[in-house]
């Protein structure tokens, strides 16, 4: 049986939110921003655009640097309420467990470790990321959260996690992963493979605007440049439908509406848990 909860909206405090600016007006502003971005990328920004387009290595290295040093300081504090909700779900599903037995968890797409602060006590954490350039930032962050037992780091694509054993994990966690993976269906198949029977998959993802909304046009205008500058991140994916079709025994999926204007392009998000 598949269950889906009603929409929830979480509004961040901001002097400029999607409540204070009419959504249609903001959509047109963002369309203009998108056009300016295109212009910049093909004028003075052309050398960087070409380098990122032609080289996956440069794209991965640039993304890890800019995410930690430029995007992260803005995005990470504002994304914490959504991340807290995802880990609240995790804590709810493991409530009542024998706390003397470590919880076997793997986080896919760990990046620099933005979620480490949210993990419960007594966890054996395996991390997997395709981008090796994040590893130095992640290793530095682990020193701040000693309550976690860091088991191992695997540099490998989520579509083929050959180093992870079948039926070996209690929980798999992903936050903002499916936007960037090359094949969500393959990732979900691998998640089911590595989970123990009854194991849980906790997810947080940004998804496409509903059909007919101007925001979807903004996403599609920015999509090519966003893909290049954010290392394969695709704005208009419908991850919820892929989760429904993945064959999990149970799925709880909450729709999360991000109200801060900074998140306009990734305003629609989903958070929830799927059971093997």
Order of alpha helices (4+ residues) and beta strands (2+ residues): beta-beta-alpha-alpha-alpha-alpha-beta-beta-alpha-beta-beta-alpha-beta-alpha-alpha-beta-beta
